[in-house]
Amino acid sequence: MGRKLYTTYVQSQILLKIERDNPKKSPWHRLVWSPKIGRTDESDTDVEGLYLASTMEDFVEVWKLSNIIQTDRERKFRSGALEEGALGNDYVKFPAHDEAVTDVSLAPDGNVMCTSSADGRVKFWDTSKLVNEEEGLFEPQTLHTWYPHDQKPVSSIKFLDNHNDSSSEIPFWRFLLTGAEMNTELKIWCTVKWVCLQTISFQAIPKDSFLKF
């Protein structure tokens, strides 16, 4: 008997496209979004209440996706894409660090954003009051600043809270993972008391050892 071949296609739909006039190349570019929580019965394309954050050198950009996508037909277009200057009040760009921003993480509830820098500094930002219905997005305020790895460049940051529990009484920014030295040193932090709960270290493999395999 012959075998039937099944072909699976991945369907996609472009919801937003931004074109920059003078993009700058950098090894530290990051693009992250706030994950959905407690909304499994809604459409995958629903972005209500979600934010997108991108980094460029020492700047961080924050986008309110629902407003931008829902009103894109009323904005200026060039080749079918939004121009950077046509984002209006649903977008804010601000200097987050003195040196390049190496990573950024958004809490699922949209109340907190965390950024890290090449100088080893990590900042917690208050994004709960980021939106003003009349004036648009404001620059967030810094809640806390510290050096989690003794001023070593921070290579990654990630919130570790349970996304399956969407209770309004439980914040989604109580636990944070930070990584340094290309993630060979990891630390788990309690952001309520600002203490390190655990440190995990890995032995880096020398580059020459890969040639022996």
C-alpha positions as CSV (number, residue, x, y, z in Angstrom):
1,M,0.0,0.0,0.0
2,G,1.2,3.4,-0.8
3,R,1.8,6.0,1.9
4,K,-0.2,9.2,1.8
5,L,1.7,12.4,2.1
6,Y,0.3,15.2,4.1
7,T,1.5,18.8,3.7
8,T,1.1,21.2,6.5
9,Y,1.1,25.0,5.8
10,V,1.9,27.6,8.4
11,Q,-0.6,30.5,7.9
12,S,0.5,34.0,8.7
13,Q,-0.9,37.5,8.6
14,I,1.0,40.7,8.8
15,L,-0.6,42.9,11.5
16,L,2.1,45.7,11.5
17,K,5.1,46.7,9.6
18,I,7.3,49.7,10.4
19,E,9.9,51.1,8.0
20,R,12.8,53.1,9.5
21,D,14.5,55.9,7.5
22,N,18.0,55.4,8.9
23,P,18.3,52.0,10.7
24,K,21.5,51.5,12.7
25,K,23.2,48.1,12.9
26,S,23.9,46.8,16.3
27,P,24.6,43.4,17.9
28,W,22.3,44.4,20.8
29,H,19.0,44.8,19.0
30,R,16.2,43.2,20.8
31,L,12.5,42.8,20.1
32,V,10.1,41.5,22.8
33,W,6.4,41.5,23.5
34,S,4.3,41.0,26.6
35,P,2.9,37.5,26.5
36,K,-0.8,36.8,26.7
37,I,-2.2,35.4,30.0
38,G,-5.7,34.1,30.8
39,R,-7.1,34.6,27.3
40,T,-6.9,31.2,25.7
41,D,-10.4,31.5,24.1
42,E,-9.5,34.6,22.1
43,S,-8.1,35.0,18.7
44,D,-4.4,34.6,18.2
45,T,-4.4,38.0,16.4
46,D,-6.0,39.8,19.4
47,V,-3.4,42.2,20.8
48,E,-5.6,44.2,23.1
49,G,-3.6,45.4,26.1
50,L,-0.3,44.0,24.8
51,Y,2.9,46.0,24.4
52,L,6.0,45.6,22.1
53,A,9.4,46.8,23.1
54,S,12.5,47.2,20.9
55,T,16.0,48.4,21.6
56,M,18.4,50.5,19.5
57,E,21.8,51.3,21.1
58,D,21.0,53.0,24.5
59,F,17.3,53.7,23.6
60,V,14.2,51.6,24.2
61,E,11.0,51.9,22.2
62,V,7.6,50.9,23.5
63,W,4.5,50.3,21.3
64,K,0.9,50.0,22.3
65,L,0.0,47.4,19.6
66,S,-3.8,47.4,19.7
67,N,-4.0,51.2,19.0
68,I,-1.4,51.1,16.3
69,I,-2.9,48.1,14.5
70,Q,-6.5,49.2,14.8
71,T,-5.8,52.7,13.4
72,D,-3.2,51.9,10.8
73,R,-5.5,52.7,7.9
74,E,-5.9,56.2,9.1
75,R,-2.1,56.8,9.2
76,K,0.5,57.7,6.7
77,F,1.8,54.8,4.6
78,R,4.8,54.2,2.4
79,S,5.0,51.1,0.4
80,G,2.2,49.6,2.5
81,A,4.1,50.2,5.8
82,L,3.9,52.7,8.6
83,E,6.6,55.4,8.6
84,E,8.5,55.8,11.9
85,G,7.2,59.3,12.2
86,A,3.6,58.3,11.8
87,L,3.2,56.3,15.1
88,G,1.5,59.1,17.0
89,N,0.7,58.8,20.7
90,D,0.8,55.0,20.7
91,Y,4.6,55.0,20.7
92,V,7.4,56.3,23.0
93,K,11.2,56.3,22.6
94,F,13.5,57.2,25.5
95,P,17.1,56.8,26.6
96,A,17.2,53.9,29.1
97,H,20.9,53.5,29.8
98,D,24.2,55.2,29.4
99,E,25.5,52.3,27.3
100,A,23.9,49.9,24.9
101,V,20.8,48.1,26.1
102,T,21.6,44.4,25.9
103,D,18.1,43.0,26.7
104,V,14.6,43.9,27.7
105,S,11.7,42.0,29.3
106,L,8.0,42.9,29.7
107,A,5.8,41.6,32.5
108,P,2.7,39.9,31.2
109,D,0.4,42.2,33.2
110,G,2.0,45.2,31.5
111,N,2.9,46.9,34.8
112,V,6.7,46.5,34.8
113,M,9.5,46.5,32.2
114,C,13.1,45.5,32.9
115,T,16.1,46.5,30.9
116,S,19.8,45.6,31.1
117,S,22.9,47.3,29.8
118,A,26.4,46.6,28.6
119,D,27.8,48.3,31.7
120,G,26.1,45.7,33.9
121,R,23.3,47.8,35.2
122,V,19.7,46.6,35.3
123,K,16.7,48.9,35.6
124,F,13.1,48.2,36.7
125,W,10.6,50.5,35.0
126,D,7.0,51.4,36.0
127,T,4.8,50.9,32.9
128,S,1.5,50.8,34.7
129,K,1.0,54.5,34.2
130,L,2.5,54.5,30.7
131,V,-0.7,55.3,28.9
132,N,-2.7,58.5,29.1
133,E,-5.9,58.4,27.0
134,E,-5.6,62.1,26.1
135,E,-1.9,62.5,25.7
136,G,-0.7,59.0,24.6
137,L,2.3,57.2,26.0
138,F,4.6,58.7,28.6
139,E,8.3,57.9,29.4
140,P,8.2,55.3,32.2
141,Q,9.7,56.0,35.6
142,T,12.5,54.0,37.1
143,L,11.6,51.9,40.1
144,H,14.9,50.3,41.0
145,T,18.5,50.1,39.6
146,W,21.2,47.7,40.6
147,Y,24.2,45.7,39.3
148,P,23.2,42.0,39.6
149,H,26.6,40.6,38.4
150,D,29.1,43.0,40.0
151,Q,29.1,45.3,36.9
152,K,29.7,42.4,34.5
153,P,27.8,43.0,31.2
154,V,24.4,41.5,31.5
155,S,23.6,39.3,28.5
156,S,19.9,38.4,29.2
157,I,17.0,39.0,31.5
158,K,13.7,37.1,31.9
159,F,10.7,37.2,34.2
160,L,10.0,33.8,35.7
161,D,6.5,34.2,37.2
162,N,3.7,31.7,36.5
163,H,1.8,32.8,33.5
164,N,-0.9,30.2,34.0
165,D,-2.2,32.0,37.2
166,S,-3.8,35.2,36.0
167,S,-5.1,36.3,39.4
168,S,-5.1,40.1,39.8
169,E,-3.7,39.7,43.3
170,I,-0.5,38.1,42.1
171,P,2.0,40.3,40.2
172,F,3.9,38.9,37.2
173,W,7.2,40.5,38.0
174,R,8.2,39.0,41.4
175,F,11.0,36.8,40.1
176,L,13.7,37.7,37.5
177,L,16.4,35.7,35.9
178,T,19.6,37.6,34.9
179,G,22.6,36.2,32.9
180,A,26.1,37.5,32.5
181,E,29.3,36.4,30.7
182,M,27.2,34.9,27.8
183,N,24.9,33.3,30.3
184,T,27.6,31.2,32.0
185,E,26.5,32.9,35.2
186,L,22.8,33.0,36.0
187,K,21.0,34.5,39.0
188,I,17.4,34.3,40.2
189,W,16.2,37.4,42.0
190,C,13.2,38.2,44.2
191,T,12.1,41.7,43.1
192,V,10.0,42.3,46.2
193,K,13.0,42.3,48.6
194,W,15.7,42.7,45.9
195,V,17.7,39.7,47.0
196,C,19.4,36.9,45.0
197,L,17.7,33.6,45.6
198,Q,20.1,31.4,43.7
199,T,23.3,31.6,41.5
200,I,24.0,29.0,38.8
201,S,27.5,28.9,37.1
202,F,28.6,27.0,34.1
203,Q,32.1,26.2,32.9
204,A,32.6,27.8,29.5
205,I,34.0,25.6,26.8
206,P,37.2,27.0,25.1
207,K,36.7,27.7,21.5
208,D,39.7,25.5,20.5
209,S,37.9,22.4,22.0
210,F,35.3,22.5,19.3
211,L,38.0,21.6,16.8
212,K,38.7,18.3,18.5
213,F,35.3,16.8,17.8
